[in-house]
Amino acid sequence: MKTHPRPLARQAAALALFATVAASPPAAAQAYPSKPITVVIQYPVGGPSDALARLLAPRLQAALGQPLVIEARVGAGGNIGTDFVAKARPDGYTLLLSSSGPLAISPWLYPKLPYRPLKDLVPVVQLAAVPLVLEVNDANPARSAAEFLRLLKANPGKYSFGSSGNGTPQHLSAVLLGSMTGATLTHVPYKGQAPMATDLMGGQIDFAIDSMVSAMPNLATGRLRALAVTGRQRSPLLPGVPTMEEAGVPGYEALAWYGLMAPAGTPRAIVERLNEAARQALDTPAVREQIARLGSAPVHGTPERFGTFIQAEYDKWGPIVKSTGAVVD
């Protein structure tokens, strides 16, 4: 004759099973990480992303107890590396150190983009925000940003600006300046920052809005002159240079920014562990000092705060990209 478990015994067994399953994710997260973590960068070794990754790596390794492997997956304006991480296993062992371009600009620029920034990736933490700098060559008659802006508005179509390519932050920052001031500008795209800077120093183009990291060596030679920075506060590297807002463009802000992302589906506990480790690293005095030397400012906060920031940047740059008509197949 068959016997059946008592109802109470059956309930107890079910509750025990539920408790075991419910406890599994935190237990797995507590065991994380148990092997090296790969951090993918989207641009060549030696650039700002690589420098930031290598600056943070020793502190993150100490906090997480595992080595960090920095891997460059370069191409398509950063989209190749971004897509690789978006399709990676969501276990916290493949991360992306991304910048503003692939997350907030590329979705507007590339109609066939293979990833969706805030659906295929989850924010971990914002790392840094880098202001750009409005620069002219030493022969330019404008001695201040306000004077230069008056020249731009008084001479529609006369002044040209260079960038390191269509759809880059340098390009769109100048388009934003034109749209906010009513100035008509001519864009001259280059294949990289170096040839653009060479032509600016030679007078083939009239101005550029370049990254602080790239601009500082050329400004130091005296052949280029900084007129304004694009952040809301003045840069400690150029304390005598006003912000664009101070120069007469209220509300203007354009930043190159960097942050850590993970594949969508990464357990929340792992995202929080990575967020805490990154925040500890950014609060280290040596790290803050080095980031400042890059012309940047450490930024951190919750994953939700970073996600809200990315969405705001996405919404901001969409109309600007559309206004240029730029499309990359």
N, C-alpha and C positions, 0 to 999 in steps of 0.2 A: 504494500500500500504506500502511495506516494505521500510525502509530507511537504508542507509549504511553509516558508518563513512566516513568522508572525508579522502583522502589519507594522508594529513598532520596530521590529528588527529590520524590516525592509526599508523603513524610513531612515533608520540610523545608517544603514549601508549607503543609501543614496546621498545622505548629507555628508558622509565621509568622502565619497567619491567627488562630490561637488567641491568640498573644501580642498581636496588634492589638486583638482583642475584649476580652481581659482587661485591657488597659491603658486602655480607653475610659472606664469609670466614674471612676477616679481623675483622669484628664485632665479630664473634665467637672466633677468636684468642684473641681479646682484653678482652673477658669475661673469658678466660682461665687464671688460673684454678679456678673452682668454687666448688671443692671438694678435699678431700685428694688424694695425689699421692702415688702410690705404687712403690717402688724401689726394684727390685728383685736382690738378690745376689745368686751366684751359689755354694758357698762353705760354710762350717759350720760357725756358729756364733763364733766370737772370732778370726777369721782369718784376713788377710790383707784386703780383700774386705769388710768385716763387719766393721773393724776399720775405713776404709776410708769413708764408707757410713755414719757411725755415726758421724764422724768428720765434714762432709759437711752438714748433715741434718739440723742443726739449722740455718745455714746461708742460705741455699736454702729455708727453710720455711719462713724466714724473707723476702727474696726477692720475693717469689711467693705468700705469704699470705695464704698458706694452709699447713696443716700438711703433713709430709712425713712418710710413713709407710714402714719400712724395712722388707722385707719378704725373708727368705732363702728357696730356692728350690734346694735341693742338690742332686747330683748323676750323674753318667756317665761322670765324668771329667768336670762337669759344663754344660753339654749339656742339661740336663733336664730343668734347669732354663732358658737357652737361648731359647730353643724351646717354652717354655711357653710364653715368651715375643714376640717371632716371630709370634705367632698365636693370640696374644691379639688384642683387638680393637685398631686401630691407632688413639687414641684421646688424647694422651699425659698423660693419667692417669696410665699407666703401663709402667715402664721404666726398663732398665737392666743396672746394674753396672757390666760390664764384664771385663775380663782379656784376656791376649794374647792367652791362651790355646784354649778356645771355638771358638774364632774368626779367628785365624791364623793357628792353629795346628790341631785341631780336624777334619776339612774338609779333611785333608790328612790321618788322622789316623783311622777314622771311615767310612768305605765304605757305611754304611746305615744311615748316618747322616740325621735327619729329617728336617733340616733347612739349608738355604744358607746364610752365614754371611752378605754379602753385597747386597743381593737381598731381603731377608725377614726382614732385619733390616736396619735402617738408622743411621749413626753416628750423635751424638749430640755434644760431646766434649771429647777430651782426658783429663784425670785428673792427672795422675801421671805416671812416668817411674821409675822403681826400678832396679838398677844394681844388678847383682849377684856377688858372691865372690868365688874365687878359694881358697879352704882351705885344709890343710893337718893336721895330728896329730902332737903333739909336738916331737915325736920320729923320724919324717922324716928327713933325712940328708940334704935335700935342704933348704937353708936359703933364697933363693930368687926365684921369678917366673922364671927368665931366667935359673937359675940352674936346677930347677925342669923340665922345658921344655926340657932341654938337656938330662936329665935322661929318660924322656918319649921316646924321639926319639932314644936314644941309646939302649933301652931295649924293642923292639916290643913285645906287648902282655903280658908283665910282670906286668904292673900296672893296677889296677882295680879302677873304680870309682863307687860311689853309687848315686842313685837318689830316689825320692819319687814315682817312677813308670815309666813305658814305655810311651814315648811320652810327658812327662812333660818338662817344660823349663829346669829343671836341667839336665835331660837326654840329650836333644837335644843340649844344650849349650856345653856339653862335646864332643858330636859327632862332632859338628862344630869345636871345638878346634882340635880334631884329624885330621879332614879333612884339616884344614888350616896349620897344622904343619907336616903332614905326619906320625903322631904317631899312632900306633895300640894299642887300649885300650880295656879293658874288662869291660862290663857294668854289674852291680849288682843292679837290681831294688828292691825296698822295698815298703811295704804298708804304706807309709807315711814318713814324714821327721824325726820324732823322732827316730825310729829304725835305720834309716840310720846314723844319727848323733852318736848314741850309738856305732855302729860298727866302724865308722870312728875313734872315740876317742879310741876304743879298739884295733885298728890296723887290723881289719878284712878286711877293704878296704883301699886303699891308698890315695884317695882324693875325693873331691866332689866340684861341682859348685852349691852353694846353694843360696837361696834368702838372701838378707841383713837382713831382719827382723828375719828370723829363725836363721841365723848364729851368730848374735851379742851376744846373751847370752852365747853361747858355746865358742866363741872367748874370751869373758871376763874372763872365767875360766882359760885360759892359756893352756887348753888341746888341743885346736886347734889353728892353726896359719894361718892367711890370707896372701896369696902370691900375689894376683892380684884381681882387680875388673873388671867387664866386660863392663862397660860403656865407653863412649868416654872421660869422665872427671873423675878425682879422686873423691871419695866420701868424703863429709865433716865428715862422721862418722869414716873414716879410711884414713885420709889425708896422712899418710906416706906409704900407699900401692899403688903401681903403677897400671896403667891400663894394660890390656892385650896387648894393642898396644905398650905401653912403655916397656913391658917385651919382645917384639920381635915378636909379631904377628900382622903385619900391617892389618888394616881394621877390626879387630875382634870387634864385638859388639853384646851383647846378653842382652836383657832387659825383665823383667817382667813388663807389663804395664797394666793400667786400664783406662777405659773410660765409658762414658754414651751412651747408645743406646736406640732407640725407634723402635716400629714396623714400617715396611715399609708402606707408605701411610699416616703417621702422617703429618698434614699440616705444610708447611714450616714456617709459622709464629709462630707456637708453638715450633718447633725445635729451631728457633732463640731466642725465649723467654727463653727457657731452657738453651741454650748456654750462653746467657748473664748472667743469674742468676748464673750459675756454674763458669763462669769466674770471676764474682765479688767475689764469695766465695773463689776462689783460690788465689785471690789477697789480701785477708785479712791476715795481718801479723801473727795472731795467727794460722791460718790454715797452712800457709807456714811453720811456725816453727814446728807444729805438724807433718806435712808430712815429714819434714827433719828428725825428730826423728825416723820415720819409715824407714829411710835409702833411702828415695825417693826424688824426685824433682817434684814440681808442673809443669804440662804441660797444656797449653790450646791453643786455636786457633779456627778457623772456623770449622764447620762440614766437609767442603770439605777437609781441611788439615788433619783431623783425618781419613777420608775415604781413602785418598791417602796413609797415613801411614799404615793403616790396609792392604791395597792391597800390599804394599811393603813387609810387614812382612809375608803375605800369600805366596808371591812369593819366599821369602827368605827361609822359613822353609820347603816348599814342597820337594825340592830335598834332604834335610837333613833327613826328615821322610822316604822318599823312600829308602835312602841309608841304613837305619837301618832294613828295612823289617818289621817294627812293624805295626800290624793291630789289631784293636779291633772290634770284631763283636758285 
